[in-house]
Amino acid sequence: MNNNVQHSTASHQNHGSTALDPREFRHALGNFTTGVTIVTTIGTDGNPVGVTANSFNSVSLDPPLVLWSLARKSQSLAAFESSTHWAVHILAHDQDELSGRFARSVSGAEKFDGIEYEDGLGAAPLLSGCTTRMQCRTAYIYDGGDHIILVGEVLKFDKSDAPPLVFQRGSYAIATSTAQTIMPPPGEDPRNVSETSPLGYLLASAYLHFSARTTEQAAELKLNNIEYLVISALGTREGRTYHELITLAAYTGREVGPESINDLAARGLIKIDDERHSRDEEDHAQIYLTAEGQAIYDRIKNQSQLEEENMMRQLGVPETIALRTLLSRFIRIHSPLIPYRWF
């Protein structure tokens, strides 16, 4: 242990029993939303060590100090108690699987198997893709009951704009803002849309907005709404059948007739692979985009990406990701039997 590291003079002792129900107390603490971190160091045997921790917190800005706690029963206890340096990784919204991997009670070598990392200060492993990384030198280690509390001096850090992963009531989540940053146009009644508006009304309003943009772009590409739908569906997954396209269209309230398919084929935008199917099996012939059809789909996709980037600028990146997540979950709950998906 580095001689500069200071240990609390209070020794670990039996604090006695408590009247609190441990399980209920744990659930009560779960109401406090926290960030999710992975803390890494190098073991005395030279192998990388890492654990998932949501006990991370800031202590001081001057000097820059942070803390986190580690269970005394952890297999990684000896490594962190003897370590002079460790790195805190504040996880990004899409790193829940990485969090789960480092939360497992397995050896450090297994946790790092197949994961690329670089050596940081004191050889502490640095993981990639995180929203923030802090490289720390151990400053103090305190008794914390069935945990130890490690305080580190931040020597170096880097960060990105990726939304962080959070943990609340036993589940991973994405943090979003509840601030009303978009004001209604002058003269509009602010009660038209609010947090108390019926969910169905909000979904319908959002659908009408994007439907209007779709209709506008379809007209620019000289496509009707059905043709726009077919090109979009084939662009996301080629080789769909006429039967599949009919089914997809039905969920949008539209109907794809054979004349739409034949017209797109006549215009050289799609090709139908019907050589392996008899006339009775025409509904299952696979349909593909031609080069010209692919060029039109690329324009549709580029416009869609611009719309999404604009939404991210207006709503914010975390809010847009949360919106996509919630809508996907809503669809899975309310339309679990859709036989085909767009993507």
Secondary structure, DSSP 8 states (H G I E B T S, - for coil): --TT-EE-SS--------SS-HHHHHHHHTTS-EE-EEEEEE-TTS-EEEEEES--EEEEETTEEEEEEEETT-TTHHHHHH-SEEEEEE-BTT-HHHHHHHHSSS-HHHHHTT--EEE-GGG-EEESS-SEEEEEEEEEEEEETTEEEEEEEEEEEEE-S--BEEEETTEEEE-------S---TT--GGGS-TTS-HHHHHHHHHHHHHHHHHHHHHHTT--HHHHHHHHHHHHSTTEEHHHHHHHHHTTT----HHHHHHHHHTTSEEEE-TTS-GGGGGG-EEEE-HHHHHHHHHHHHHHHHHHHHHHHHH-HHHHHHHHHHHHHHHHHH-TT-S----
